[in-house]
Amino acid sequence: MSERLEIKAALEVSDAGEITGTAWPFSGPDRVGDLIQKGAFTAPDKLPMLWSHDQAEVVGVWDQIEESAEGLTVKGKLLVESVERAREVHAMIKAGAVSGLSIGFVTKQAQRHGKGRTITALDLREVSIVAIPSHPDAQITSVKSTSNQENFVVENEEATPEVKDEVETKAEAPANDAPGIDMKTFDAMKARLEKLEAKSAIKAPAVIQGDFEQKSAFIEYLQTGVETKALSTANDTANHVLAPEEVSAEFLRNLVEYSPIRAIADVRQTASASLVLPKRTGVTNAAWVGETATRTGSQPTFGQMKLSVNEIATYVDISLQLVEDSANVLSEVNLALAEDFGQKEALAFVEGVAANDEPAGFMTDANIDTLAAVSATDIDPDELIALMYSMPATYRNAGTWVMNGSTLAAIRTLKDGHGNYLWQPSYQAGQPETILGRPVIEAIDMPDVATTEAPIIFGDFKRGYRIYDRVSLAMLADPYSVRVNGLMRYHARRRVGAGVVRPDAFKKLVMAAA
């Protein structure tokens, strides 16, 4: 069984390169609900001090690691005299650009609970200086200077790269007669830091920087199978790692290319395994009355409908050489999964059956009204007009036609009574084709024109069909199962539910019996 390296964050630093801090506070869980108990840490006498968990960026050494009542405290020294990156990190800490520590560890014993895990045993492997710690109480507390003996206590309650307005200073017993802070030296360091920020764009907003760090960590996870705690995990991912928000958004955009229903339906997020939606089954009965006439009461009726969140899963095999040599491994995996998941979703959104653990498709909803066609094999233009105008104006004016390519090809030849084609091409980029003035979407999974089939549906999908995303994309990198064949396997899963919430917003054209 392979070990997983995880990362938890907190930071403390001092002026001369000496750093003191709480690498993991016992004050409570971190941002993803993980709690490390006192006594869980096992660590060597010394650990490397890394910059942002990059093993190629060793900036110092931790030589005092111990547990206290408050948490895991660490002391060490930045190698400011011999390592250029250490000097840059030191300057960033002093200027308040970074203020967190992050621990890298391998979990040995843990128990899952409602919001995360309670970790009771782990091996500590490294402690890094980071911009955004995972634990909100993990802070750099002091920085000792070689030119003075004053401590700058930098508090960062929100765990962002910005420093609080008030900075507390504490005088220590002087070890020598060193002078106070040389403001010229400090100003020169500040100016140099600003140049570095401009060059490396570290002044980007915290959210953007966080997304970048998470995406980088996610790519590293795909390439190595080693998880870092910069990757967010959820309590229902079954040991899979959730893709960071930026990657999830890109994945969902790719899904739309293969699952056109997503582009027209009402797509929402949920944190539940199922949803109970209120549903009105009756209306009030108001009546016109005279000035002093008795009013008549009415009672609308309500019901409920339940939508379940379903799971879809697969795996992808990619060659080890491609994984090792290509910086685009994420794109390769993303596109492969988007195509597969998108095609399966598109089919489920059309004809999925909830009893088969699929999202409920709109074509399988028995509550949607139908219009009977006269012919079993031919579509009459008047039937499309009747279908469209048989719906309430609220839904009709926001409606979309959905059919497959063969049905659309047949409709392209149809004309109204004045000889005008019902189908109209799009003359503007990004705008869909139209039938009777309303957009048409081609869905490959819709039925063909055939006896008793329903090849066309028209309706307001934004109001009538709802999609709930629970887990956008969860990955598990498996570097061992197919390694003998020179491959890396990626297990992927996502959770999504869907169903018709307003059957009256749709109408289907059903062909006649032979």
C-alpha positions in Angstrom: 0.0 0.0 0.0 1.4 3.4 -1.0 1.9 6.2 1.4 0.1 9.5 0.8 1.9 12.7 1.7 -0.5 15.3 3.0 -0.1 19.0 3.9 -1.5 21.1 6.7 -0.5 24.7 7.0 0.7 27.3 9.7 3.6 29.8 9.8 5.9 31.7 12.3 9.1 33.5 11.4 11.8 35.9 12.8 14.1 38.6 11.5 17.6 37.2 11.5 16.5 34.0 9.8 15.5 32.3 13.0 11.9 31.1 12.9 9.5 30.1 15.7 6.0 29.0 15.1 3.1 26.7 15.7 3.1 24.3 12.7 -0.2 22.7 13.8 -2.5 24.3 16.4 -4.7 22.0 18.6 -7.3 24.8 18.6 -9.7 22.9 16.2 -10.1 21.5 12.7 -8.6 23.0 9.6 -10.6 24.3 6.6 -11.5 20.8 5.3 -12.6 19.5 8.7 -9.4 17.5 9.6 -8.4 17.4 13.2 -5.0 16.2 14.4 -5.0 15.0 18.0 -2.2 15.8 20.5 0.3 12.9 20.6 -0.3 12.0 17.0 3.0 13.4 15.7 6.1 11.3 15.1 9.1 13.3 13.7 12.9 13.1 13.5 15.2 15.5 15.3 15.6 17.7 12.2 13.4 18.4 9.2 13.9 20.3 6.0 12.4 23.7 5.7 10.8 24.0 2.2 9.3 26.9 0.3 5.7 26.0 -0.6 6.3 22.2 -0.5 8.8 22.3 -3.3 11.5 19.7 -2.6 13.9 21.6 -4.9 13.4 24.7 -2.7 15.1 23.9 0.6 15.5 27.3 2.4 16.4 26.2 5.9 16.3 23.5 8.6 14.0 22.9 11.6 16.0 21.7 14.5 13.5 21.9 17.4 10.1 20.1 16.9 7.9 19.4 19.9 4.3 19.2 21.0 3.0 21.8 23.5 -0.5 22.4 25.0 -1.2 24.8 22.1 0.0 22.6 19.3 3.1 21.4 17.4 5.7 24.1 17.8 8.8 24.3 15.6 12.0 26.3 15.6 14.6 26.6 12.9 16.7 28.9 10.8 16.5 30.2 7.3 19.8 29.8 5.4 19.8 33.5 4.5 23.6 33.6 4.3 24.0 30.9 1.7 20.7 30.4 -0.2 19.3 33.1 -2.4 15.7 31.8 -2.1 16.0 31.8 1.7 16.8 35.5 1.6 13.8 36.2 -0.7 11.5 34.2 1.6 12.8 36.0 4.6 12.1 39.3 3.0 8.6 38.3 2.0 7.9 37.2 5.6 9.2 40.4 7.1 7.1 42.4 4.7 4.0 40.4 5.5 3.6 38.9 2.0 3.5 35.4 3.5 2.7 34.3 7.0 1.9 30.7 7.2 3.5 27.3 7.9 2.4 24.0 6.3 3.2 20.5 7.4 3.7 17.5 5.0 3.0 14.2 6.6 1.9 10.6 6.0 -1.2 9.5 7.8 -0.8 6.3 9.8 -4.1 6.2 11.6 -7.3 8.2 11.2 -11.0 8.0 11.6 -13.5 9.8 9.3 -16.4 11.9 10.8 -19.1 14.0 9.4 -16.9 16.9 8.1 -13.4 15.4 7.8 -11.1 13.1 9.7 -9.6 12.8 13.2 -6.0 11.9 12.8 -4.4 10.0 15.7 -1.1 8.9 14.2 1.1 10.4 11.5 4.8 10.6 10.3 5.9 14.2 9.9 8.1 14.6 6.8 8.6 18.3 6.2 7.4 21.8 7.3 7.0 24.4 4.6 6.6 28.2 4.5 3.5 29.0 2.6 1.3 32.0 1.7 -2.1 30.5 2.7 -2.1 27.9 5.5 -4.8 25.2 5.7 -5.4 25.8 9.4 -6.6 29.4 10.1 -4.7 29.6 13.4 -1.3 28.5 12.0 0.8 31.6 12.1 4.4 32.9 12.1 4.9 34.4 15.6 8.5 35.8 15.7 11.5 36.6 13.5 14.8 37.3 15.2 17.3 39.6 13.6 21.0 39.5 13.5 21.1 43.3 13.6 18.7 43.7 16.5 16.9 41.7 19.2 13.3 42.8 18.6 10.5 40.4 17.7 7.8 41.4 15.2 4.7 39.4 16.2 2.7 39.1 13.0 -0.9 37.9 13.5 -3.0 36.7 10.6 -6.4 35.7 11.9 -7.9 35.3 8.4 -4.9 33.3 7.1 -4.3 35.5 4.1 -1.0 36.9 2.8 -1.8 40.3 4.2 -0.6 41.6 7.5 -2.8 43.2 10.2 -2.6 46.9 10.5 -1.3 46.8 14.0 2.0 45.0 14.5 3.0 44.2 18.1 6.7 44.5 19.0 8.2 42.8 22.1 11.7 43.6 23.4 13.8 40.6 24.5 16.8 40.7 26.8 19.6 41.8 24.5 22.4 39.4 23.9 24.7 42.2 22.7 24.6 46.0 22.2 23.3 45.8 18.7 21.6 48.9 17.5 17.9 49.2 16.7 16.3 48.7 13.2 18.2 50.4 10.5 15.3 52.0 8.5 17.5 52.6 5.5 18.3 48.9 5.3 14.6 48.1 5.9 13.5 50.4 3.1 16.1 48.9 0.7 14.8 45.4 1.5 11.2 46.6 1.0 12.1 48.1 -2.4 13.8 44.9 -3.5 10.8 42.9 -2.4 8.5 45.1 -4.5 10.7 44.5 -7.5 10.5 40.8 -6.8 6.7 41.0 -6.5 6.4 42.8 -9.8 8.6 40.3 -11.5 6.9 37.1 -10.1 3.4 38.6 -9.8 3.1 37.5 -6.2 0.8 40.4 -5.5 -2.0 38.5 -7.3 -5.1 38.2 -5.1 -5.1 35.5 -2.6 -7.9 33.5 -4.3 -6.0 33.5 -7.6 -2.7 32.5 -5.9 -4.5 29.8 -3.9 -6.1 28.4 -7.1 -2.7 28.4 -8.8 -1.1 26.5 -5.9 -4.0 24.0 -5.8 -3.8 23.5 -9.5 0.0 22.9 -9.3 -0.5 20.5 -6.5 -3.2 18.7 -8.4 -0.9 18.3 -11.5 1.8 17.0 -9.2 -0.7 14.5 -7.7 -1.6 13.2 -11.2 2.0 12.8 -12.1 3.2 11.1 -8.8 0.1 9.9 -7.0 1.3 11.8 -3.9 -1.4 13.8 -2.3 -0.7 17.2 -0.7 -3.0 18.9 1.7 -3.3 21.9 -0.7 -5.8 19.6 -2.5 -9.2 19.8 -1.0 -10.9 16.6 0.1 -14.6 16.1 0.8 -16.2 13.6 3.2 -17.8 11.6 0.4 -15.0 11.3 -2.1 -14.0 7.7 -1.0 -10.3 8.5 -0.8 -10.4 10.4 -4.1 -9.0 13.9 -4.4 -11.2 16.7 -5.5 -10.0 18.8 -8.4 -9.4 22.4 -7.4 -12.1 24.9 -8.3 -10.3 26.2 -11.4 -9.9 22.6 -12.8 -13.5 21.7 -11.9 -14.9 24.8 -13.7 -12.8 23.9 -16.8 -14.0 20.3 -16.7 -17.7 21.4 -16.5 -17.1 23.8 -19.5 -15.8 20.8 -21.4 -18.8 18.7 -20.4 -21.1 21.2 -22.2 -19.5 20.3 -25.5 -20.6 16.7 -25.2 -23.7 17.2 -23.0 -25.7 20.0 -24.7 -28.5 19.8 -22.2 -26.3 21.4 -19.6 -26.2 24.6 -21.8 -30.0 25.0 -21.6 -31.0 23.5 -18.3 -31.0 25.0 -14.8 -27.6 23.8 -13.3 -27.0 24.1 -9.6 -24.7 22.9 -6.8 -25.7 20.8 -3.9 -24.1 19.3 -0.8 -26.8 16.7 -0.2 -27.1 13.1 -1.4 -30.8 13.8 -2.4 -33.1 16.8 -2.6 -36.7 17.2 -1.6 -38.3 19.9 -3.7 -41.7 21.5 -2.8 -44.2 21.2 -5.6 -47.5 23.1 -6.0 -50.2 20.7 -7.2 -53.2 23.2 -7.2 -54.0 26.8 -7.5 -56.1 29.4 -5.6 -59.6 30.1 -6.8 -60.1 33.9 -6.7 -63.4 35.4 -7.8 -64.7 38.9 -8.6 -66.8 40.3 -5.7 -68.8 43.4 -4.9 -67.8 46.0 -2.4 -69.3 44.3 0.6 -69.9 40.8 -0.8 -68.6 37.8 1.1 -65.2 36.5 0.0 -64.7 32.9 -0.9 -61.7 31.1 0.5 -59.4 28.7 -1.4 -56.6 26.4 -0.4 -53.8 25.7 -2.8 -52.4 22.2 -2.6 -48.7 21.3 -2.4 -46.7 18.2 -2.7 -43.0 17.1 -2.9 -40.7 15.6 -5.4 -37.3 13.9 -4.6 -34.2 14.1 -6.8 -31.4 11.7 -6.0 -27.7 12.4 -6.7 -26.2 9.6 -8.7 -22.6 8.6 -9.3 -20.7 8.0 -12.5 -17.2 6.5 -12.5 -14.5 5.2 -14.8 -10.7 5.1 -15.2 -8.2 6.3 -17.7 -4.8 4.7 -18.6 -2.0 7.0 -19.8 1.6 6.0 -20.6 4.2 6.7 -17.9 6.4 8.5 -20.4 3.6 10.9 -21.3 2.9 11.5 -17.6 6.6 12.2 -16.8 7.5 14.2 -19.9 4.3 16.2 -20.6 3.3 19.3 -18.7 -0.2 18.8 -20.2 -1.1 15.6 -18.4 -4.0 17.4 -16.7 -5.4 18.5 -20.1 -5.1 15.0 -21.5 -6.9 13.5 -18.5 -9.5 16.3 -18.5 -10.4 15.9 -22.1 -10.6 12.2 -22.0 -12.9 12.3 -18.9 -15.0 15.2 -20.2 -15.8 13.3 -23.4 -16.7 10.1 -21.7 -18.6 11.6 -18.8 -20.3 14.1 -21.1 -21.6 11.4 -23.5 -22.9 9.3 -20.6 -24.5 12.4 -19.0 -26.1 13.5 -22.3 -27.7 10.1 -22.6 -29.0 10.1 -19.0 -30.4 13.6 -19.2 -32.5 12.5 -22.3 -33.6 9.0 -21.3 -32.1 8.2 -17.9 -34.2 6.1 -15.4 -33.9 7.0 -11.7 -34.6 3.3 -10.8 -31.4 2.4 -12.6 -29.3 4.8 -10.5 -29.2 7.4 -13.3 -30.3 11.0 -13.4 -34.0 11.1 -14.5 -34.2 12.0 -18.2 -36.9 14.4 -19.5 -38.0 11.9 -22.2 -38.9 9.3 -19.6 -41.1 11.6 -17.5 -44.6 10.4 -17.8 -46.1 13.7 -16.7 -45.1 15.6 -19.9 -47.9 16.2 -22.3 -47.7 15.0 -25.9 -49.1 16.0 -29.2 -50.0 13.2 -31.6 -48.7 13.4 -35.1 -50.9 12.2 -38.0 -48.2 10.2 -39.7 -45.9 7.5 -38.4 -42.9 8.6 -40.5 -43.4 12.2 -41.7 -43.6 15.5 -39.7 -46.1 18.0 -40.8 -45.2 21.7 -40.5 -48.6 22.5 -38.9 -47.8 20.0 -36.1 -44.7 21.9 -35.1 -46.7 25.2 -35.0 -49.5 23.5 -33.0 -47.0 21.9 -30.6 -45.3 25.3 -30.0 -48.5 27.3 -29.5 -50.2 24.7 -27.3 -47.9 25.8 -24.5 -48.4 28.8 -22.1 -46.7 31.9 -23.4 -44.4 32.0 -20.4 -42.8 28.8 -21.4 -43.2 29.2 -25.2 -41.3 32.5 -25.3 -38.3 30.9 -23.5 -38.6 27.5 -25.2 -35.9 25.4 -27.0 -36.4 22.7 -29.5 -34.4 19.5 -28.9 -34.0 16.7 -31.5 -31.3 14.6 -33.1 -29.5 15.3 -36.4 -31.6 13.1 -38.6 -34.8 14.8 -37.4 -33.3 18.2 -37.9 -32.3 17.3 -41.4 -35.9 16.3 -42.2 -37.3 19.5 -40.7 -34.9 21.7 -42.7 -36.9 20.9 -45.8 -40.3 21.9 -44.3 -42.1 25.1 -45.3 -45.1 27.0 -43.9 -48.1 27.9 -45.9 -46.3 30.9 -47.4 -43.4 28.8 -48.7 -41.0 30.0 -45.9 -38.7 27.4 -44.3 -39.5 26.7 -40.7 -35.8 26.2 -40.0 -33.6 29.3 -40.1 -29.8 29.2 -40.1 -27.8 31.3 -37.7 -26.1 34.4 -39.3 -24.3 35.4 -36.1 -21.4 33.6 -34.4 -22.4 32.0 -31.1 -26.2 32.1 -31.9 -28.1 28.9 -32.4 -30.2 27.9 -35.4 -33.9 28.5 -35.0 -37.3 26.8 -35.8 -40.3 29.2 -35.7 -38.0 31.8 -34.1 -36.9 29.6 -31.2 -33.4 28.0 -30.8 -32.9 24.4 -31.6 -30.4 22.1 -29.9 -29.1 18.9 -31.5 -29.0 16.0 -29.0 -27.7 12.8 -30.5 -29.5 10.6 -28.0 -33.0 11.8 -29.0 -35.2 9.1 -30.8 -35.4 9.1 -34.6 -38.6 9.7 -36.5 -40.3 6.3 -36.3 -43.6 4.6 -35.3 -44.8 5.7 -31.8 -41.5 7.4 -31.1 -41.2 11.0 -29.7 -38.4 12.6 -31.9 -39.1 16.2 -30.8 -39.5 17.9 -27.5 -40.1 21.7 -27.0 -40.0 23.5 -23.7 -38.5 25.9 -21.3 -35.5 23.9 -19.9 -34.3 26.6 -17.6 -37.6 26.4 -15.6 -38.5 22.8 -16.3 -35.3 20.7 -16.1 -32.8 20.9 -13.2 -29.3 19.5 -12.8 -27.6 19.3 -9.4 -23.8 18.8 -9.3 -22.5 17.3 -6.0 -18.9 16.4 -6.8 -17.6 17.9 -10.0 -14.6 15.7 -10.4 -12.8 13.4 -8.0 -9.5 11.7 -9.0 -7.4 8.8 -7.6 -4.0 8.4 -9.2 -2.9 4.7 -9.2 0.7 4.4 -10.3 1.0 0.7 -9.7 -1.8 -1.5 -11.0 -0.8 -1.3 -14.7 2.8 -0.1 -14.3 4.0 -3.5 -15.7 2.5 -2.3 -19.0 4.2 1.2 -18.7 0.9 2.9 -17.8 -0.5 5.1 -15.1 -4.1 4.6 -14.2 -6.5 7.4 -13.1 -9.7 6.5 -11.4 -12.3 9.3 -11.8 -15.8 9.8 -10.4 -18.4 12.5 -10.2 -21.8 12.8 -8.6 -24.7 14.5 -10.3 -28.5 14.3 -10.1 -31.2 15.6 -12.5 -34.9 15.5 -13.2 -37.9 17.3 -14.5 -39.3 19.8 -11.9 -42.0 21.4 -14.1 -43.6 18.9 -16.6 -46.0 21.6 -17.8 -43.0 23.5 -19.3 -42.6 20.8 -22.0 -44.4 19.1 -24.8 -43.4 16.2 -27.0 -44.4 15.3 -30.5 -45.3 11.6 -30.7 -45.5 9.8 -34.1 -48.6 7.8 -35.0 -48.8 4.0 -34.9 -48.3 2.2 -38.2 
